[in-house]
């Protein structure tokens, strides 16, 4: 039984909307689902969110409130946030034409914010930084995400499993480096040596990687180790609204007056 099958069974039995936490407690209590992760509710929440977002009205599930899930077959009112996301057959407003100078100012502002976010990553406590990386992995679709930074796990800070189509599972062992200097080849070798039989490695740094580190990560006849630089990290954080918030403003532009061909005296 897959995780979502177990969710459907729990909701069918309950007959009412439940939070991800309540669903997970019942799934585990009834042995419908098993996991070794330390944040199973976050995993179920993420899987439901991805299923609803990707399938829309074809999903078996729906939100009926903040962190409250139900079966779509019940016909309950949709949570307003999802209604706004799924509105169809509505006139598409004309795309505002932004003046080049304003567009340049927005681009420069966003670039500055990303730089400030990158700098802030160096000031937060280590445990909070590793938790942030765990949240990013969940947003990217990983399950069974576990922060292991203080468990003497061979230098591995976060572990997670990337599931594709509920069939392909890739276990990822992640080491995070809040460094100002570039990560060198020996670090890549250390991570590779800490990997289990079926693990894939990933190094996430707030800086960058030396040429030697990149060559070592892709060395032939060795387990590949994925690399994520500081620039890539902050872009992904921004993309998934982690550590930033998006401000929206009304942009006024002139429109044509309509007189229906009649003279206005």
Secondary structure, 3 states (H helix, E strand, C coil): CCHHHHHHHHHHHHCCCEEHHHHHHHHHHCCCCCCCCCCHHHHHHHHHHHHHHHHHHHCCEEEEECCEEEEHHHCCCCCHHHHHHHCCCCCCCCCCCCCHHHHHHHHHHHHHHHHHHHHHCCCCCHHHHHHHHHHHHHHCCEEEEEECCCCCCCCCCEEEEEEECCCEEEEEEEEEECCCCCECHHHHHHHHHCCCCCEEEEEEECCCECHHHHHHHCCCCCCCEEEECHHHHHHHHHHCCCCCCCCCCCCCCCCCCCCCCCCCC
